[in-house]
Amino acid sequence: MHVLKTDCQSNPNVGLFGWANDKVCLVGYGFKNKVIKKIEDALSVPVYEITICGTDLVGVFCAGNNECLLVPSTVTEHEIKELDRICKEVDMKYEIVKSDLTALGNNILCTEIGALVNPEFSASIKKQIRQALRVNLNPGTIALFGIPGSLCVINKTDAIICVGVLDKEKDKLKELFGIEEFTEATVNFGSQSLGSGIISNSKGFIIGEMSSGVEITNIDEGLGFLGK
């Protein structure tokens, strides 16, 4: 099954505690062992427990695509050693980004094709992100907020986006990512913070326990899984 409805220590905002691509899923230490096995099954990738910046908020601080994982410079030496080990095992690169905007998961939305980033990133950091991910990069907003990673969930061919996104923002996203449709959605019974409520890759998604059946079906269809 490519969908798992769960929580992390009774918190339905599972996206705060995990990050995934098509090679690996990283999660904080709050998930039960039986849930970790279900996450592996839903996403079809190995799951590793880790802290980032001394916290379990892996999804807040991590961003990236199948090319490279980005983490902030506030990672600890122990976490760097863990990332070295994990990335070697799954054949993936990682890069440390030195920016005051440490919540990379909120501030970066990316695939293998493009990246939309918080306009407040410096020119040098934008260049670093673009080169590390090997994508076209544009600064921009969603619903006038500079936290695109929090307000949109995207894969290679499909995407869901928060209610209230402007038409001109959608047009920019379609051009950047080469995706024809961005489905407006909510998670966890009405939350606009899609990134906080979902961990996903191109194979499946993990969604917060408070999400309604209507929300799950809408997201399932919006991310292109229904009918596959």
N, C-alpha and C positions, 0 to 999 in steps of 0.2 A: 504494500500500500504506500502511495507516494505522499500521503497526508498524515500528519500526527498532530493531534490536539492535546496540549499538555501545559504544564506550568513549571516554574523553577522556584522551589521553596514557597509555594502558594502565590507566587507573583506571576500573573499572566503575560507580562511583558518579556516573553522569551527571547525576543530579538536583542534585548540589552545584554544577554548573557552568552550569545553565540554568534559565530560567523562561519560561512561555508562558501566553498566554490565546488567545482566538479572533481577536485582531488581530495579534499579534506574538510572536516568540520572541527572547529575549535570551540570549546565551551568552558565556562567557569565551573567551579567545583560544587555548584548547587543542585545539579541534576542527579537523581537516583540512578543506580547502575542499570536497573531494568529499563529506565527511560532512555539512557544512552544507547542501549542496544536497539531500541525502537527508532531512535534518531538515525542510527547507522542504516537501518533497513529502509527508512523513508527517503533518505538522501542518497543512498547507495555509495557512501564513502566512509572511510574510517573516522572515528571521533576521538579527539585527544582533549583531555582536561588540562587547563593551563590558567594562570593568572596573567593579566596584562596591566601594567602600571600598578601592581600590587593589589588588584581588585579582580572580582569575578566578572566585571563588566566588559567581557571580550567584544561583544557586538558594538559597544560604544566607541572603543578605541581602535578597532581593526577595520580596514577597508581593503579592497583589492579585487582582482579578477583571477583567471586561471594562469595568468602570466606571473603575477607578483602579489604578495601580501604586504600591505603598508601598516606600520605600527609607529606610534609617536616616540619621541626621544626620551620620554619619561619611563620607558620600560626599564626593568631592573636587570642587573647582570645575570642573575639566575634565569630570568625569563628569556634573555637572549640565548643562553645555553640551551634552554628547552626548544626555542624556535629553531636553532641550528640543527638539533636532533630531529625534530618533527619534519622540517622542510627537506632534510636529506632523505628521510624515509619515504616521503611522498613525491620527491622530485619537484620541488617548488622553491622559488626564490622569495626572499623577503627584503624589505628595505626600511630603514629608520628615517622618519620624517621629523625634522627639527622645526616645529612651528608652535606658536602659542595656541593654535586651534587644535588641541590634542584629541578631541573627540572626532577622529577621522571617519568613523562609521556614520556619524551624522552629517559631516561636511563634504563627503565624497560619494557620488553615485557613479558606478562604473560597470562596464562590461568589457569584452575583448575588442569592442569597436570604439567606444567613446567613454568620456568621463565628464560629468557636470560637477563643478566644484564650487565651494563657497567663494564668492568674489573677494572676500577679505584675505584670502591667501596671498602672500607676496608673489611677485613675478618669478623669483627663483624657486619657490616651493611649487608653483604651478608647473614650471619646467621639469622639476624633479619628478613630480607625479606623472606627468605626461611621458617622460622617458622610461620610468620604471614600469608603467603599465603598458607602454607601447601602443598608445591610443591617441586619437584626436581629443583635445581637451578644450572645454569652454567654461568660463565662469558663468554662473547664472543662478536664478532663483526658481522656487516652486511656490505658488501662492504668495509670492513676494518675500518668502523666507529663504535665507541663504544656507539652509540645512537640507539639501536634496536627498541625502542618504536616509534621512528620517522620514521623508514624505513620499517616497517612491520605492517600489521593489521591482527589480527588472532582471530579465535573463536575456538570452541571445535573441529571442524572437518576440517576446511578449512582456507586458509590464502592467502593473497597477499603480495608481497614483491617488493622492488625497483629493477629497472634494474641495473645490475652490481654486484649483489650478487655473491660471489664465490661458485663454486660447493661444496667445502669442508665445507663452511658455511651452505649451504642448507642441506647437509647430517647431520650436527650436529643439525640443527633445526628439521629435520624430526625425528631424534632419540629422541630428548628432548620432543617434543610436540606430537609425535605419529601421525603426519599428513603426508600423502603420497605425496602431491603435494603442492608446493608453486608457485602460479601464479605471474609472473612478471607483474607489472602494474605501471601506472602513474596516477596522479590526477591533477585537475585544469590546464588542457591543457599542460601537460608535466612535472609537478613537481614530483620529486622523494620522496618528503616528504609526504608519505602516511598518517602518523599519524596526520599531520597538516591539511590535507584536509578531514578527515573522522572522524565521531563519530559512533561507531558501538557496537552492541551486537549480540547474536545469533539469534535475531528476525528481525533485519533490520539494515539499515545504513543511516546516514546523510552525504551528500557529497557536496563539494564546488560548488558554482554557475558557476565557470569557467570550470568545467569538461565537456568534450565532450560526445556525445552519445556513441561513441566507448569506451571511458574510463569507463563510467558507466556500460555498458554491460559487459565489461571485468571484472570489479570489482564484479558485481552482480554474475557472473558465478564463479569467483575465490573464493568468500566467500561462495559459495555453496547454494545461494538462488534460482537461476534459476532451475526450474524443481521440486522445493519443492511443 
